[in-house]
Amino acid sequence: MTKNEWENIKEAADLLGLGERASLAEIKKAYRRLSRKHHPDMQKNAKQETEEIAMYDLTEAYQTLLQYCAGYRFPLLPGEGEEMEA
């Protein structure tokens, strides 16, 4: 995995408020919690556009982590002694 891919995964985890060793269940729970909070249908008109952007970002982060989990296992970051590819 390249350094850029690791950075994308770390950024996605941060956006969902997850730590380095989040489980698949924790990823889903965080996404659902944040989705309820930021869903545009739950907002007044003034905030709706902002929340649409937030939902898009949350969904992208969620999908990034799900794709990672499909082929790999946590932790999100390489362990000590492991190097990321450039």
Backbone as CSV, one residue per row, in Angstrom:
resi,resn,N_x,N_y,N_z,CA_x,CA_y,CA_z,C_x,C_y,C_z
1,MET,0.840,-1.162,0.000,0.000,0.000,0.000,0.894,1.237,0.000
2,THR,0.514,2.190,-0.796,1.333,3.392,-0.920,1.067,4.357,0.242
3,LYS,1.970,5.301,0.386,1.830,6.310,1.435,0.538,7.106,1.238
4,ASN,0.223,7.435,-0.001,-0.994,8.190,-0.296,-2.243,7.397,0.099
5,GLU,-2.245,6.100,-0.152,-3.386,5.269,0.231,-3.549,5.244,1.753
6,TRP,-2.424,5.114,2.468,-2.480,5.131,3.935,-3.012,6.466,4.430
7,GLU,-2.592,7.548,3.796,-3.071,8.874,4.196,-4.576,9.002,3.973
8,ASN,-5.075,8.465,2.870,-6.518,8.487,2.590,-7.291,7.704,3.644
9,ILE,-6.763,6.561,4.037,-7.418,5.728,5.041,-7.414,6.430,6.393
10,LYS,-6.284,7.001,6.756,-6.173,7.717,8.027,-7.126,8.914,8.046
11,GLU,-7.186,9.652,6.954,-8.087,10.805,6.854,-9.545,10.365,6.983
12,ALA,-9.895,9.251,6.350,-11.260,8.724,6.431,-11.597,8.329,7.865
13,ALA,-10.661,7.670,8.533,-10.884,7.272,9.923,-11.047,8.495,10.818
14,ASP,-10.223,9.495,10.606,-10.322,10.728,11.394,-11.674,11.404,11.189
15,LEU,-12.141,11.449,9.959,-13.417,12.089,9.654,-14.570,11.395,10.384
16,LEU,-14.466,10.079,10.502,-15.504,9.322,11.197,-15.251,9.247,12.702
17,GLY,-14.159,9.852,13.157,-13.851,9.865,14.583,-13.374,8.529,15.109
18,LEU,-12.695,7.764,14.269,-12.248,6.427,14.639,-10.767,6.402,14.974
19,GLY,-10.401,5.455,15.811,-9.005,5.249,16.156,-8.333,4.313,15.171
20,GLU,-7.097,3.991,15.471,-6.284,3.178,14.568,-6.739,1.732,14.488
21,ARG,-7.432,1.247,15.483,-7.814,-0.162,15.510,-9.329,-0.357,15.536
22,ALA,-10.029,0.438,14.777,-11.489,0.342,14.722,-11.909,-0.933,13.999
23,SER,-12.963,-1.541,14.501,-13.504,-2.738,13.856,-14.514,-2.327,12.785
24,LEU,-14.909,-3.287,11.976,-15.920,-3.032,10.952,-17.222,-2.559,11.603
25,ALA,-17.588,-3.171,12.715,-18.805,-2.761,13.428,-18.687,-1.322,13.923
26,GLU,-17.519,-0.931,14.401,-17.311,0.441,14.865,-17.377,1.435,13.709
27,ILE,-16.868,1.034,12.553,-16.934,1.893,11.365,-18.393,2.141,10.995
28,LYS,-19.175,1.068,10.937,-20.588,1.192,10.584,-21.346,2.033,11.606
29,LYS,-21.067,1.808,12.886,-21.743,2.550,13.949,-21.422,4.044,13.861
30,ALA,-20.156,4.373,13.628,-19.748,5.782,13.521,-20.414,6.437,12.316
31,TYR,-20.449,5.733,11.195,-21.076,6.288,9.993,-22.566,6.544,10.226
32,ARG,-23.245,5.577,10.812,-24.685,5.741,11.055,-24.962,6.902,12.009
33,ARG,-24.158,7.006,13.065,-24.337,8.091,14.037,-24.154,9.453,13.369
34,LEU,-23.074,9.588,12.598,-22.798,10.862,11.936,-23.786,11.144,10.804
35,SER,-24.275,10.095,10.159,-25.268,10.269,9.092,-26.561,10.850,9.639
36,ARG,-26.981,10.353,10.791,-28.203,10.893,11.404,-28.017,12.365,11.767
37,LYS,-26.840,12.704,12.217,-26.564,14.084,12.633,-26.492,15.038,11.441
38,HIS,-25.899,14.599,10.340,-25.605,15.491,9.223,-26.505,15.318,8.001
39,HIS,-27.461,14.405,8.050,-28.289,14.164,6.874,-29.051,15.436,6.503
40,PRO,-29.009,15.831,5.225,-29.668,17.076,4.792,-31.163,17.125,5.098
41,ASP,-31.829,15.994,5.079,-33.267,15.974,5.355,-33.587,16.312,6.813
42,MET,-32.585,16.252,7.665,-32.782,16.535,9.084,-32.454,17.989,9.434
43,GLN,-32.114,18.787,8.440,-31.654,20.159,8.676,-32.661,21.179,8.167
44,LYS,-32.561,22.360,8.705,-33.337,23.485,8.186,-32.695,23.926,6.874
45,ASN,-33.427,24.625,6.045,-32.962,25.011,4.711,-31.613,25.706,4.705
46,ALA,-31.340,26.551,5.677,-30.088,27.308,5.697,-28.872,26.394,5.801
47,LYS,-29.020,25.267,6.480,-27.893,24.368,6.671,-27.883,23.209,5.679
48,GLN,-28.910,23.063,4.892,-29.057,21.882,4.055,-27.890,21.700,3.093
49,GLU,-27.456,22.751,2.425,-26.360,22.623,1.461,-25.059,22.228,2.157
50,THR,-24.789,22.814,3.298,-23.592,22.475,4.066,-23.626,21.014,4.485
51,GLU,-24.786,20.555,4.928,-24.912,19.171,5.376,-24.840,18.190,4.205
52,GLU,-25.266,18.596,3.023,-25.116,17.736,1.844,-23.641,17.479,1.575
53,ILE,-22.825,18.510,1.716,-21.379,18.357,1.526,-20.809,17.456,2.616
54,ALA,-21.244,17.664,3.855,-20.771,16.831,4.961,-21.149,15.370,4.734
55,MET,-22.371,15.117,4.286,-22.803,13.738,4.022,-21.987,13.107,2.904
56,TYR,-21.684,13.873,1.883,-20.860,13.363,0.786,-19.495,12.946,1.329
57,ASP,-18.882,13.800,2.140,-17.571,13.492,2.714,-17.631,12.277,3.627
58,LEU,-18.675,12.183,4.449,-18.828,11.030,5.333,-18.988,9.741,4.538
59,THR,-19.785,9.797,3.487,-20.009,8.609,2.662,-18.730,8.183,1.954
60,GLU,-17.971,9.144,1.449,-16.679,8.831,0.820,-15.744,8.171,1.828
61,ALA,-15.686,8.704,3.034,-14.821,8.145,4.075,-15.265,6.729,4.431
62,TYR,-16.554,6.538,4.584,-17.112,5.230,4.907,-16.770,4.211,3.821
63,GLN,-16.962,4.580,2.570,-16.662,3.672,1.464,-15.170,3.361,1.386
64,THR,-14.325,4.345,1.658,-12.881,4.118,1.664,-12.519,3.063,2.699
65,LEU,-13.069,3.186,3.894,-12.760,2.231,4.955,-13.353,0.855,4.667
66,LEU,-14.545,0.799,4.092,-15.131,-0.500,3.742,-14.299,-1.212,2.684
67,GLN,-13.822,-0.466,1.698,-12.970,-1.069,0.668,-11.678,-1.582,1.279
68,TYR,-11.121,-0.829,2.207,-9.902,-1.256,2.890,-10.163,-2.537,3.674
69,CYS,-11.276,-2.573,4.400,-11.598,-3.745,5.214,-11.864,-4.982,4.362
70,ALA,-12.322,-4.784,3.148,-12.613,-5.920,2.272,-11.344,-6.681,1.917
71,GLY,-10.216,-5.982,1.846,-8.985,-6.647,1.447,-7.942,-6.753,2.531
72,TYR,-8.109,-6.021,3.604,-7.113,-5.961,4.666,-7.804,-6.006,6.008
73,ARG,-7.012,-6.040,7.045,-7.537,-5.953,8.400,-6.862,-4.794,9.108
74,PHE,-7.508,-4.304,10.129,-6.952,-3.214,10.909,-5.736,-3.709,11.670
75,PRO,-4.829,-2.862,12.096,-4.932,-1.435,12.324,-4.898,-0.628,11.032
76,LEU,-5.364,0.592,11.134,-5.383,1.472,9.970,-3.989,1.870,9.537
77,LEU,-3.084,1.984,10.478,-1.730,2.431,10.176,-0.775,1.261,10.248
78,PRO,0.319,1.301,9.475,1.289,0.214,9.550,1.894,0.147,10.943
79,GLY,2.224,-1.059,11.366,2.824,-1.230,12.681,4.264,-0.758,12.704
80,GLU,4.839,-0.775,13.885,6.224,-0.358,14.015,7.105,-1.270,13.177
81,GLY,8.066,-0.675,12.545,8.985,-1.444,11.724,8.508,-1.644,10.306
82,GLU,7.242,-1.383,10.044,6.720,-1.499,8.689,6.879,-0.163,7.990
83,GLU,7.222,-0.214,6.743,7.365,1.019,5.984,6.283,1.081,4.922
84,MET,5.829,2.282,4.667,4.872,2.491,3.593,5.637,2.644,2.295
85,GLU,5.040,2.152,1.222,5.650,2.320,-0.090,5.536,3.774,-0.504
86,ALA,6.530,4.250,-1.233,6.491,5.651,-1.682,5.624,5.800,-2.901
